[in-house]
């Protein structure tokens, strides 16, 4: 196997692993020899993902949990260390969207959900992932942010607030822990037809076409395209990237 894509001997923790980017990334890393620690709040979908991966000879353990709770994140890292003795990669991918609306219409429950899953889930994850990596002498955290973390997101203020927060903690941790050989980066995808888009209210072909029209390539990102970039970012050969926010947007940010 090409050494740039060889994940043999590495252990990766992936949140939101039952569906979308998380599930595809689990498949991609397992195929390349990585051991997996997976979590999701959807018990049935997570069980199916684990079953499929094991049938493909992947070495995987899992835990159902709410990533917005610190106890879930602490237990996940403990599971990784008890199962494999190390943690090399953490991908904080779990996320949730909300129905579009102007900022003044957003209720407390919506705001709490966005800040809980999309921001606290990443912050609590890193709080427990990074010490395990420091003890291991190396590590790479990849946070899944969004184009809404790099600029304004009309009708999605709580989501944008959380994703901007992810960018802040990504860059801060990169500076704090780079000297410990622990790197922290983020990927910021454009719209992609995952379940997150459904949660955001973009279920019709017309609404999705309107989203795609804003991209210079006039289409949304295929989920596999996003995951391919995540694999490249996590590559053992990509060992000097730190504190970066990679926009995967078909040229949207070039306007």
C-alpha positions in Angstrom: 0.0 0.0 0.0 1.2 3.5 -0.8 2.7 4.8 2.5 0.8 8.1 2.1 -2.4 6.2 2.6 -1.3 3.4 4.9 -3.1 3.6 8.3 -1.8 0.3 9.5 -1.2 0.4 13.3 -3.2 3.5 13.8 -6.3 4.0 15.9 -9.0 6.5 14.9 -12.0 7.7 16.9 -14.9 9.0 14.8 -18.0 10.7 16.1 -21.2 10.7 14.1 -20.1 7.5 12.5 -23.4 5.8 11.7 -24.2 8.0 8.7 -22.9 10.5 6.2 -19.3 11.6 6.3 -18.6 9.6 9.4 -19.7 6.3 8.0 -17.9 6.8 4.7 -14.7 7.8 6.6 -14.9 4.7 8.8 -15.1 2.5 5.7 -12.1 4.4 4.1 -9.9 4.2 7.1 -10.7 0.6 7.8 -9.9 -0.4 4.2 -6.5 1.2 4.8 -5.8 -0.8 7.9 -6.9 1.6 10.7 -8.5 0.4 13.9 -11.7 2.2 14.7 -13.6 3.5 17.7 -17.0 4.7 16.6 -19.9 6.5 18.2 -23.3 7.9 17.3 -26.5 8.7 19.0 -28.5 6.4 16.6 -28.1 3.0 18.1 -29.6 1.0 15.2 -27.6 2.7 12.5 -24.4 2.4 14.5 -25.0 -1.3 15.0 -25.4 -1.8 11.3 -22.3 0.2 10.5 -20.2 -1.9 13.0 -21.7 -5.1 11.5 -20.8 -4.1 8.0 -17.3 -3.1 9.0 -16.6 -6.3 10.8 -17.9 -8.4 7.9 -15.3 -6.5 5.9 -12.6 -7.6 8.4 -12.3 -4.3 10.2 -11.1 -4.1 13.8 -13.8 -1.9 15.4 -15.4 -1.1 18.8 -18.3 1.2 19.3 -20.4 3.1 21.9 -23.8 4.8 21.6 -23.9 8.2 23.2 -24.8 11.8 23.2 -21.6 13.7 22.1 -22.8 16.9 23.7 -22.1 15.3 27.1 -18.6 15.4 28.4 -19.1 11.9 30.0 -19.6 10.4 26.5 -16.4 11.9 25.2 -14.4 10.8 28.3 -15.8 7.2 27.9 -15.0 7.1 24.2 -11.3 7.8 24.9 -11.3 5.3 27.7 -12.7 2.8 25.3 -10.0 3.5 22.8 -7.2 3.1 25.3 -8.7 0.0 26.9 -9.3 -1.6 23.5 -6.1 -0.6 21.6 -3.8 1.1 24.1 -3.5 4.3 22.0 -5.3 7.0 20.1 -3.7 8.4 17.0 -6.6 10.1 15.2 -9.8 11.8 16.3 -12.4 13.0 13.9 -15.0 15.2 15.5 -17.6 14.8 12.9 -21.0 14.6 14.7 -23.2 17.5 13.8 -26.8 18.6 13.7 -28.6 21.3 11.6 -31.8 23.2 12.2 -34.7 24.5 10.1 -33.8 27.9 8.4 -35.0 31.1 9.9 -33.9 34.6 10.8 -31.8 35.0 14.0 -34.6 36.7 15.9 -36.9 33.7 15.4 -34.5 31.1 16.9 -35.7 29.6 20.2 -33.6 28.6 23.1 -34.0 24.8 22.4 -32.6 25.3 18.9 -29.7 27.4 20.1 -28.9 24.9 22.9 -28.9 22.0 20.5 -26.6 23.7 18.0 -24.1 24.8 20.7 -24.4 21.5 22.5 -23.7 19.0 19.6 -21.8 21.2 17.2 -19.6 23.1 19.6 -19.5 21.4 23.0 -19.3 18.0 21.4 -16.0 19.1 19.7 -14.7 20.9 22.8 -15.4 18.1 25.1 -14.0 15.6 22.6 -10.7 17.5 22.3 -10.5 17.9 26.1 -10.2 14.1 26.4 -8.7 13.1 23.1 -5.6 15.4 23.2 -4.2 14.2 26.6 -4.3 10.6 25.2 -2.4 11.8 22.1 0.1 13.7 24.2 0.8 10.5 26.2 1.2 8.7 22.9 3.7 11.2 21.7 1.7 12.2 18.6 -1.8 12.6 17.3 -4.1 14.4 14.8 -7.5 15.9 15.5 -9.7 16.7 12.5 -12.8 18.8 13.2 -15.6 18.9 10.7 -16.6 22.5 10.6 -18.4 24.1 7.6 -18.4 27.0 5.2 -20.7 28.4 7.8 -17.7 28.5 10.0 -15.8 30.7 7.7 -18.4 33.3 6.8 -22.0 34.4 7.3 -24.8 31.8 6.9 -28.1 33.6 6.5 -31.1 31.8 8.1 -28.6 29.6 10.1 -27.2 31.9 12.9 -27.0 29.2 15.7 -25.4 26.7 13.3 -22.9 29.4 12.1 -22.2 30.4 15.7 -21.3 26.9 16.6 -19.2 26.3 13.5 -17.3 29.5 14.0 -16.6 28.3 17.5 -15.2 25.1 16.1 -12.7 27.2 14.1 -11.7 29.1 17.2 -10.9 26.0 19.3 -9.2 24.3 16.3 -6.7 27.1 15.9 -6.2 27.6 19.6 -5.5 23.9 20.2 -3.2 23.8 17.2 -1.0 26.5 18.9 -1.3 25.0 22.3 -0.4 21.4 21.4 1.8 21.7 18.3 4.9 21.5 20.4 3.6 18.2 21.8 3.4 16.8 18.2 -0.4 16.9 18.4 -1.9 18.7 15.4 -5.4 20.1 15.0 -7.1 21.0 11.7 -10.6 21.5 10.3 -12.4 20.8 7.1 -15.1 23.2 6.0 -17.3 21.6 3.3 -19.9 23.2 1.1 -23.4 21.8 1.1 -23.4 18.0 0.5 -26.5 15.7 0.3 -26.2 14.0 3.6 -28.9 13.7 6.3 -27.7 17.0 7.7 -29.2 18.7 4.7 -32.5 17.1 5.4 -32.4 18.3 9.0 -31.7 21.8 7.7 -35.0 21.7 5.7 -33.4 21.3 2.3 -35.4 18.2 1.2 -36.7 19.2 -2.2 -34.8 19.1 -5.5 -35.7 22.8 -6.0 -34.2 23.9 -2.7 -31.0 21.8 -3.3 -30.7 23.3 -6.8 -30.8 26.8 -5.3 -28.0 25.8 -2.9 -25.9 24.4 -5.7 -26.3 27.5 -7.8 -24.2 29.5 -5.4 -21.1 27.4 -6.1 -18.9 28.2 -9.1 -19.0 24.5 -10.0 -22.8 24.7 -9.9 -23.3 21.6 -7.8 -23.0 20.3 -4.3 -20.2 18.3 -2.9 -20.6 14.5 -3.2 -20.1 13.0 0.3 -17.3 10.8 -1.0 -15.4 13.8 -2.3 -15.5 15.3 1.2 -14.3 12.0 2.8 -11.5 11.6 0.2 -10.2 15.0 1.3 -10.5 14.0 4.9 -8.4 10.9 4.2 -5.8 13.0 2.5 -5.7 15.4 5.4 -5.3 12.5 7.8 -2.6 10.9 5.7 0.5 9.9 7.7 2.5 11.8 5.1 0.6 15.0 5.8 2.5 15.6 9.0 3.2 19.4 9.0 -0.4 20.7 8.5 -1.5 22.3 11.7 -4.2 24.9 12.6 -5.7 25.0 9.1 -9.2 25.3 7.9 -9.5 23.6 4.5 -12.5 24.9 2.5 -13.9 22.2 0.3 -16.3 24.3 -1.6 -16.0 24.0 -5.3 -14.5 27.6 -5.4 -17.2 29.3 -3.3 -14.7 31.0 -1.1 -12.9 32.4 -4.2 -15.6 34.9 -5.0 
